[in-house]
Amino acid sequence: MKISRFGTMLVLSVFVLTLVMVAAFTDETAAARQGATSTPRSTKTPTPLPTATPAPAPTEKPGEGEVDFGSLYGDLYVILRDINGVPILDNYGCIQPIAADGTVLSLYSNPAEDILCEVTEELALLVQTVDFGRLNLGRAPYSVLAHAFDEAVNLMNSATEMNIDPAGRLILLIDSEWKTIDAPAENLALYIKMMQDGHWITTDTSPITREQGGGGGQGGGPPEGDGPSTEPRPVLSDATIALLATLGLGHLGDANHSVLESNELVLAASLLAAAADKTGEMTLDKVIYINSIYEINQTGTLPGEVVGKTYYDFRDFNYSREDLYSQQRGSLECSLGFVWVLRPEGTSGTFWATDCMNILSEVHHFSGAENANVRGFIQAADDALQVIEYIHNYRVPVILP
């Protein structure tokens, strides 16, 4: 009996002692936490929209310095814009998103509560986000884009002839073989350079360094690498500039040329399309946002612009799909207006034959009929993208030796 009571008391003593130790440990841990510096968890709040298209600091180039373009890609929306592409703001100075059904949405603003241009939970379900796809490449370090531009320059300098393919991309005759500049990075780099500067002349031939790309320190990678180099940067040769002139693009070889003409902007639209997803589409908001991110929207003064926010001036741009794809573009193997592709032969679907197909009648994804200003430019880019997709789907395969 005594042994049983002793055992019971022993068990109870151990249990009480355990409770005391746990309590002491908990108090000590809580005190340590109170004395330490900590960051409280943030609660989920509605995401405010910017009051105009975001524009990076004009002294930075894409991928250069400390500008974080990543935050610009996550919450950019389809919004109401005027004829020049400038956002139409509401009475509170807020942009106005457009829902999928075309409804113009008003952001929540209440000055009494110090709330301005806020996306409520309800609005978050209605706004349309802009998908950049492969054009996110513009977030790459400056050294990568500069290298891609230099690669394109080296290719052009190696050419003995130059032309434009049905989609508007540059094709070069190098060592008796026609080659298309079709790499997205090279096309994007050419687009950015001509839209920023109005030409393709490299005025600073200093080797590309990691410091230009915001990276850590000076780089010395090989010239063929995707970034820094110890080699001077190449410049368009006089022969290449002469070849560009045969295509009506000689101004791209003039460092004093700063304002692009309509035919040069048509080329720029095709280069942008060549850098984008083949199965996507070019939209007004996508192009204006990426032009801000690429620091292209830094020229001109348009009516309705917010102070400190500028947009590329497309007001003098004119475009005609019918004229371009019936009278100016075509495959070398065909006459103008036709593209050299594979087509089904017969009804079995087993046999295919090469043929010249009419661009306007065969590219079925053409849509829209804009012909001027920024929307005309978007139309030109989207048309080029549809032609690129068609060529990609039905291109004639190259027979390897």
Secondary structure, DSSP 8 states (H G I E B T S, - for coil): -HHHHHHHHHHHHHHHHHHHHHHHHHHHHHHHHHHS-----------B--SS-----TT--TT-TT--THHHHSS-B-B-B-TTS-B---TTS---BBBTTS-B---EEEGGGTEEEE--HHHHTTB-B---GGGGGGGS-HHHHHHHHHHHHHHHHT-SEEEE-TTS-EEEEETTEEEE---HHHHHHHHHHHHHHSS---S--S---GGGGT-SS-----TTSSS--SS------HHHHHHHHHTT-GGGG-TT--S--HHHHHHHHHHHHHHS-TTS---HHHHHHHHHHTT-TTS---TT--TT------TT-B--HHHIIIII---TTS-TTEEEEEEEESSSSSEEEEEEEEHHHH-TT------BHHHHHHHHHHHHHHHHHHHHHHB------
